[in-house]
Amino acid sequence: MTLMHIPLKNIIIKDLKSLIEEETSESLFLEYKAITYSKEDKEEFLKDISSFANSQGGDIIIGIEQFQI
């Protein structure tokens, strides 16, 4: 499952909880980040964004760790 089919303004808590309940793993279209990017993480942020921009897009979910899934 991804959230790509849902417009950003329409994503609700239930959608995010469903990622956890369905144990949705990271994929080509989904990336989890436990915390927001810091100034020191600028390069990683740009890599993450450009990888989605150079493919079919994707979701970066900040505030959920991969190992929780």
Backbone bond lengths (Angstrom), bond angles and torsions (degrees), N, CA, C in turn:
res aa  C-N    CA-C-N  psi(-1)  N-CA   C-N-CA  omega(-1)  CA-C   N-CA-C  phi
1 M - - - 1.442 - - 1.527 109.54 -
2 T 1.302 116.80 139.15 1.461 122.68 169.60 1.516 107.92 -129.73
3 L 1.287 115.35 173.05 1.458 120.32 178.50 1.521 111.14 -104.00
4 M 1.331 117.31 8.93 1.456 121.41 -174.04 1.525 113.00 -60.51
5 H 1.311 117.90 -28.08 1.460 121.49 -178.27 1.525 112.97 -80.09
6 I 1.351 116.83 -6.93 1.459 121.68 -178.17 1.532 108.65 -106.51
7 P 1.323 118.69 124.91 1.472 119.65 175.68 1.536 110.07 -58.13
8 L 1.310 117.23 142.01 1.463 122.18 -175.30 1.521 112.10 -50.76
9 K 1.308 117.80 -43.66 1.468 120.93 -177.23 1.530 112.43 -67.37
10 N 1.332 117.32 -13.65 1.464 121.05 -178.73 1.524 113.66 -102.72
11 I 1.326 118.44 -1.23 1.471 120.88 178.73 1.519 108.81 -73.45
12 I 1.335 115.14 130.14 1.457 121.02 -179.44 1.528 109.71 -121.89
13 I 1.321 115.81 169.23 1.469 121.87 -179.04 1.526 111.13 -52.76
14 K 1.310 117.62 -39.67 1.467 121.55 -179.53 1.530 110.91 -56.99
15 D 1.333 116.84 -38.97 1.468 120.46 179.30 1.522 110.45 -63.93
16 L 1.326 117.37 -43.20 1.461 121.36 179.39 1.525 111.29 -67.39
17 K 1.323 116.41 -41.34 1.467 120.14 177.98 1.531 111.05 -62.38
18 S 1.320 116.84 -33.73 1.460 119.23 -179.57 1.526 111.09 -65.67
19 L 1.345 117.55 -31.17 1.467 119.87 175.45 1.522 110.63 -60.63
20 I 1.327 115.98 -40.89 1.469 120.87 -179.81 1.525 110.20 -72.57
21 E 1.328 116.70 -48.36 1.466 120.68 -177.53 1.520 112.36 -61.52
22 E 1.332 116.68 -35.49 1.462 120.82 179.83 1.524 111.80 -88.29
23 E 1.345 116.31 2.81 1.466 123.08 179.61 1.522 111.37 51.57
24 T 1.332 115.83 47.90 1.453 122.26 -178.79 1.525 109.73 -72.03
25 S 1.309 116.80 118.02 1.463 122.27 -179.12 1.519 111.13 -83.46
26 E 1.328 115.41 162.49 1.452 120.05 174.07 1.529 108.96 -61.33
27 S 1.311 114.74 151.72 1.461 120.06 -178.37 1.519 108.99 -153.26
28 L 1.325 115.92 -169.13 1.463 120.17 175.70 1.523 111.46 -62.94
29 F 1.323 117.01 -19.94 1.457 121.81 -175.36 1.525 113.87 -114.09
30 L 1.333 117.13 0.68 1.463 119.79 -174.56 1.523 110.56 -143.36
31 E 1.315 115.56 129.68 1.469 122.24 179.69 1.522 107.72 -133.48
32 Y 1.323 116.97 133.53 1.463 121.95 176.43 1.520 109.77 -105.85
33 K 1.325 116.53 141.28 1.461 122.79 174.37 1.522 107.58 -131.43
34 A 1.321 117.45 127.12 1.460 121.01 -178.79 1.522 111.46 -67.17
35 I 1.321 116.41 -37.96 1.465 121.27 179.89 1.516 109.27 -132.72
36 T 1.310 115.88 162.95 1.454 120.32 -179.91 1.529 110.36 -68.14
37 Y 1.300 116.04 161.95 1.458 121.33 179.61 1.530 109.46 -70.75
38 S 1.320 116.80 138.31 1.463 121.48 174.96 1.530 108.78 -95.94
39 K 1.300 116.11 175.77 1.470 120.00 176.94 1.523 110.71 -59.95
40 E 1.325 116.65 -34.64 1.462 121.43 179.61 1.527 112.03 -70.54
41 D 1.312 116.64 -20.52 1.466 121.84 -178.66 1.523 112.81 -92.64
42 K 1.310 117.31 13.67 1.467 120.85 -176.14 1.528 111.92 -54.54
43 E 1.331 116.98 -42.78 1.466 120.40 -179.14 1.530 110.96 -64.43
44 E 1.332 117.06 -42.82 1.465 120.29 178.69 1.536 110.26 -64.49
45 F 1.329 116.86 -41.54 1.461 121.24 177.90 1.533 110.58 -58.17
46 L 1.332 116.36 -47.70 1.456 120.47 -179.19 1.529 111.56 -64.77
47 K 1.327 117.65 -36.73 1.465 120.90 176.73 1.528 110.82 -64.70
48 D 1.336 116.42 -44.68 1.465 120.24 179.98 1.523 111.07 -62.47
49 I 1.318 116.43 -46.54 1.462 120.70 -178.92 1.526 110.93 -65.34
50 S 1.330 116.69 -44.80 1.475 118.69 -177.73 1.522 111.83 -68.37
51 S 1.330 118.16 -30.74 1.471 119.08 178.29 1.525 110.58 -65.41
52 F 1.333 117.51 -38.74 1.461 119.97 175.97 1.525 110.77 -71.56
53 A 1.328 116.97 -38.86 1.466 120.86 -179.00 1.527 111.33 -65.65
54 N 1.322 117.21 -30.92 1.459 121.52 -178.42 1.526 112.85 -89.59
55 S 1.326 116.47 5.39 1.464 120.29 177.82 1.526 107.82 -127.15
56 Q 1.296 116.02 -140.87 1.464 120.01 -177.98 1.515 112.55 -95.95
57 G 1.331 117.16 15.32 1.461 120.79 -179.37 1.510 111.61 91.85
58 G 1.314 115.93 -176.54 1.450 120.04 179.83 1.510 111.42 170.47
59 D 1.322 114.95 -178.68 1.457 122.75 -178.18 1.520 109.78 -119.70
60 I 1.321 116.50 135.04 1.458 122.39 169.33 1.524 105.93 -110.80
61 I 1.313 116.21 117.16 1.462 121.71 -178.30 1.532 107.56 -104.10
62 I 1.312 116.40 114.14 1.461 121.69 -179.47 1.521 108.93 -97.54
63 G 1.329 115.97 130.73 1.456 121.92 179.65 1.513 113.36 111.33
64 I 1.317 117.69 0.65 1.468 122.76 177.53 1.525 107.53 -126.88
65 E 1.327 116.18 128.82 1.464 119.88 177.97 1.527 109.52 -89.90
66 Q 1.305 115.89 145.38 1.463 121.26 178.74 1.524 111.50 -56.78
67 F 1.335 118.40 -40.60 1.470 119.16 -175.69 1.517 112.30 -69.60
68 Q 1.333 118.96 -12.97 1.456 120.95 174.89 1.524 110.51 -74.37
69 I 1.307 116.13 -20.55 1.457 120.48 -173.93 1.502 111.52 -85.35
